[in-house]
Structure formats: structure tokens, C-alpha cells
Amino acid sequence: MKKIFTLTFALLIGTISTVFSQENLEEKNWKISGENTFLINQSSFSNWASGGINSFSGNLVLNYDLNYKKDKWSWDNKIIAAYGLSNQKSLGWRKNDDRLILNS
């Protein structure tokens, strides 16, 4: 479990540093825009008459547009990558999101 969180944190930091370094090297013809989303959710039930299952989840989503335009040429690209895990007391760790979308 510690390895998963460490890997997720390292990917997040690596992505953020890559984004900032790309902004400095960006040419006038390329427009790079996007967002990083790191989502954490927890639900906890104690002394709850109706029942319920304690759970914890985390998702990481990267969503970027890389567009090139010069004269009559235009090239639009979109990258979406997502990964998420959830932990329920009775089921353990399970994957709840797993996407890699490349459009060009």
C-alpha cells in the first residue's frame, strides 16, 4: 500500500515539474494546456444503525491538449490518462479507474 501511494505521489510531482519545464520551452506555434486532478475521498461510519462500509479512494487524472498551428496547418492532440484505487473494509484494494486516451 505504501508503494502505491509513493508511486502516485512521484507521478504527480513528475508531471507537475514536466508541465512547468515545457512552458519555458514552448514554441510560438505550439499551444499546450491542461490540468492535473488528484482526488481523495473517505467515508467513515461508526454507530450507524442503517449500516455502511468504511471506504477510502484516490484518483489521479491528467488531461492535456497539445495543439500546433502554423499558416494553413493545424494539428490537434488530446491526452487523457487516469488511474484510481478504492479500499473498502470488506473487499480490500480495487481499481476504480483506468484510462489512457490518445486523440490526434
Secondary structure as GFF3:
##gff-version 3
##sequence-region A 1 104
A	DSSP	alpha_helix	2	25	.	.	.	ID=ss1
A	DSSP	beta_strand	30	43	.	.	.	ID=ss2
A	DSSP	beta_strand	55	70	.	.	.	ID=ss3
A	DSSP	beta_strand	73	88	.	.	.	ID=ss4
A	DSSP	beta_strand	92	103	.	.	.	ID=ss5
###
